[in-house]
Amino acid sequence: MTVPASEDRSVLIAIGGVSLAVVLVVGYLLLGHKPQPGARALATALPLLNACLNATSAALLSAGWVFIRRKHVTAHKTCMVSALVVSILFLVSYVTYHSLAASRPFAGSGWIRLVYYPMLVSHIVLAAAIVPLALTTVYRALQGSFARHVRIARWTLPIWLYVSITGVLVYWMLYRL
């Protein structure tokens, strides 16, 4: 199926707009928003939920990759769409948490800080990048432009997996270390 260039351009502009909005909202919540006192109690379970959603996303992405390697297209599509849905649920939960509670400072000391902060920075930068990458990858698959889908998916999958896995590691280092 061939999509007219103007429609393709419009969708990509919309993807860019959604991606920018996500980055701006998350940036505001992390850097400029002051949560209400006492609201943190409402959000205590959300970091664990976020880690579970990230782990689920990583598992679905991995399974989807295995399925497409085995030419199980329907199972691949199911896993990848499910990973997108789980990631959207993560984003909603993450935004909810940070609208209710301030970011938790890292309490580790010594050498672990040299691991945590570079991982956190790379996680944040790539999390912002994965929004347009994932949406564009899914769009190209849904429009039937599989050659273009595969070209971008080769970048999207490892970045998305990295963001999902490091999301779990950041949670573990902040709350369980």
NORCORVEN-V85853 format. One record per residue. RES is the residue in three letters. SS is DSSP state (A for helix, B for strand, O for the rest). Layout:
res->RES ss->SS
res->RES ss->SS
This chain:
res->MET ss->O
res->THR ss->O
res->VAL ss->O
res->PRO ss->O
res->ALA ss->A
res->SER ss->A
res->GLU ss->A
res->ASP ss->A
res->ARG ss->A
res->SER ss->A
res->VAL ss->A
res->LEU ss->A
res->ILE ss->A
res->ALA ss->A
res->ILE ss->A
res->GLY ss->A
res->GLY ss->A
res->VAL ss->A
res->SER ss->A
res->LEU ss->A
res->ALA ss->A
res->VAL ss->A
res->VAL ss->A
res->LEU ss->A
res->VAL ss->A
res->VAL ss->A
res->GLY ss->A
res->TYR ss->A
res->LEU ss->A
res->LEU ss->A
res->LEU ss->A
res->GLY ss->O
res->HIS ss->O
res->LYS ss->O
res->PRO ss->O
res->GLN ss->O
res->PRO ss->O
res->GLY ss->O
res->ALA ss->A
res->ARG ss->A
res->ALA ss->A
res->LEU ss->A
res->ALA ss->A
res->THR ss->O
res->ALA ss->O
res->LEU ss->A
res->PRO ss->A
res->LEU ss->A
res->LEU ss->A
res->ASN ss->A
res->ALA ss->A
res->CYS ss->A
res->LEU ss->A
res->ASN ss->A
res->ALA ss->A
res->THR ss->A
res->SER ss->A
res->ALA ss->A
res->ALA ss->A
res->LEU ss->A
res->LEU ss->A
res->SER ss->A
res->ALA ss->A
res->GLY ss->A
res->TRP ss->A
res->VAL ss->A
res->PHE ss->A
res->ILE ss->A
res->ARG ss->A
res->ARG ss->O
res->LYS ss->O
res->HIS ss->O
res->VAL ss->A
res->THR ss->A
res->ALA ss->A
res->HIS ss->A
res->LYS ss->A
res->THR ss->A
res->CYS ss->A
res->MET ss->A
res->VAL ss->A
res->SER ss->A
res->ALA ss->A
res->LEU ss->A
res->VAL ss->A
res->VAL ss->A
res->SER ss->A
res->ILE ss->A
res->LEU ss->A
res->PHE ss->A
res->LEU ss->A
res->VAL ss->A
res->SER ss->A
res->TYR ss->A
res->VAL ss->A
res->THR ss->A
res->TYR ss->A
res->HIS ss->A
res->SER ss->A
res->LEU ss->A
res->ALA ss->O
res->ALA ss->O
res->SER ss->O
res->ARG ss->O
res->PRO ss->O
res->PHE ss->O
res->ALA ss->O
res->GLY ss->O
res->SER ss->O
res->GLY ss->O
res->TRP ss->A
res->ILE ss->A
res->ARG ss->A
res->LEU ss->A
res->VAL ss->A
res->TYR ss->A
res->TYR ss->A
res->PRO ss->A
res->MET ss->A
res->LEU ss->A
res->VAL ss->A
res->SER ss->A
res->HIS ss->A
res->ILE ss->A
res->VAL ss->A
res->LEU ss->A
res->ALA ss->A
res->ALA ss->A
res->ALA ss->A
res->ILE ss->A
res->VAL ss->A
res->PRO ss->A
res->LEU ss->A
res->ALA ss->A
res->LEU ss->A
res->THR ss->A
res->THR ss->A
res->VAL ss->A
res->TYR ss->A
res->ARG ss->A
res->ALA ss->A
res->LEU ss->A
res->GLN ss->O
res->GLY ss->O
res->SER ss->O
res->PHE ss->A
res->ALA ss->A
res->ARG ss->A
res->HIS ss->A
res->VAL ss->A
res->ARG ss->A
res->ILE ss->A
res->ALA ss->A
res->ARG ss->A
res->TRP ss->A
res->THR ss->A
res->LEU ss->A
res->PRO ss->A
res->ILE ss->A
res->TRP ss->A
res->LEU ss->A
res->TYR ss->A
res->VAL ss->A
res->SER ss->A
res->ILE ss->A
res->THR ss->A
res->GLY ss->A
res->VAL ss->A
res->LEU ss->A
res->VAL ss->A
res->TYR ss->A
res->TRP ss->A
res->MET ss->A
res->LEU ss->A
res->TYR ss->A
res->ARG ss->O
res->LEU ss->O
